[in-house]
Amino acid sequence: MIAAGKPKMVVVAAVMRKLLVLAYGVLKSQTPFNPAYRTA
């Protein structure tokens, strides 16, 4: 299930970055994670 023929490590790096940005935002705002939160 690799989208658009991207190499596996590119996909893994993108997911890791997304999780890191999410974790940083939760720590920075000091609010608990809300999985139902939508920005748009």
C-alpha positions as CSV (number, residue, x, y, z in Angstrom):
1,M,0.0,0.0,0.0
2,I,2.7,2.5,-1.0
3,A,1.1,5.5,-2.6
4,A,2.3,6.7,-6.0
5,G,5.2,4.3,-6.1
6,K,7.1,6.1,-3.3
7,P,10.0,4.2,-1.7
8,K,9.1,2.6,1.7
9,M,11.5,4.8,3.7
10,V,9.9,8.0,2.3
11,V,6.5,6.9,3.5
12,V,7.9,5.9,6.9
13,A,9.7,9.3,7.2
14,A,6.5,11.2,6.4
15,V,4.5,9.3,9.0
16,M,7.2,9.8,11.6
17,R,7.3,13.6,10.8
18,K,3.5,13.8,11.1
19,L,3.6,12.0,14.5
20,L,6.4,14.2,15.7
21,V,4.6,17.4,14.7
22,L,1.5,16.2,16.5
23,A,3.4,15.3,19.7
24,Y,5.2,18.7,19.7
25,G,1.8,20.5,19.3
26,V,0.3,18.7,22.2
27,L,3.4,19.4,24.4
28,K,3.6,23.0,23.3
29,S,-0.1,23.8,24.0
30,Q,-0.2,21.7,27.2
31,T,-3.6,20.4,26.3
32,P,-4.6,16.7,26.2
33,F,-4.7,15.0,22.8
34,N,-8.3,15.1,21.3
35,P,-8.7,12.6,18.5
36,A,-12.0,14.2,17.5
37,Y,-10.4,17.6,16.9
38,R,-10.6,18.9,13.4
39,T,-9.0,22.1,12.0
40,A,-11.1,22.5,8.9
